[in-house]
Amino acid sequence: MNYTLQFGQVTPYLWYLAGGAWIALQLAVVAFIIGWAIGLVCASITEYGPKPARIAVRSYVVFVLNTPLLVQIFFIYFALPDYGILLDSYDAVLIGLALNAGAYMSEIQRAGFRSIRREEIEAAETLGFTRVQSIRYVVVPHILKVLYPPLSNQFIIITMSTSIAAIFGVEELTGRAYNINSITFRSLEVFSISAVYYIVLTIVASTILYTVGRYFFRIKGSVF
């Protein structure tokens, strides 16, 4: 079977794909920020909270870590309407990504909490810091520096996971690639170009994360 590449049929849609890449990046950034906040709260509760709260957090984390992201979003999108909670595709995917990321970042940040020396916490308590103040002024600055690399990797994973949104009709990069493919029937060309967009997206994100980490947290490393 002979197949002739005809990228000329796809190039008119490059800006359309670029718009999808921008939507994917928006999804990733918002999901990461929300997920980081969820993870920080959950890690704090796991380490310092009362037992009932710790059990609730662990149940959430275990559930998320042991079920596929797609199933979690299916539940949000299809099951919640039975309880009167209606969400559009974008919001359902965003919530699913954020909750999923929150569980993973809870485990990452919990490791950061445990890397803090007891003397630092005792010093904060001696100065009269409350538990919340200790977390804000002692714990968080410490774990941001220690956990910046794994959190950065988690952001890249979230960026790649946004492709799931195409299943729910969200026109991010993969969703728009599906649309173009249904018009041109040039699958190899369409998804090859989409792959290039994802590569560029992750390289740009990695470069920004590396730059921020180097100049604000003195993180050593490289983009590749």
Secondary structure by P-SEA (a helix, b strand, c coil): cbbbbcccccccaaaaaaaaaaaaaaaaaaaaaaaaaaaaaaaaaaccccaaaaaaaaaaaaaaaaccaaaaaaaaccccccccccccaaaaaaaaaaaaaaaaaaaaaaaaaaaccaaaaaaaaaacccaaaaaacccaaaaaaaaaaaaaaaaaaaaaacccccccccccaaaaaaaaaaaccaaaaaaaaaaaaaaaaaaaaaaaaaaaaaaccccccccc
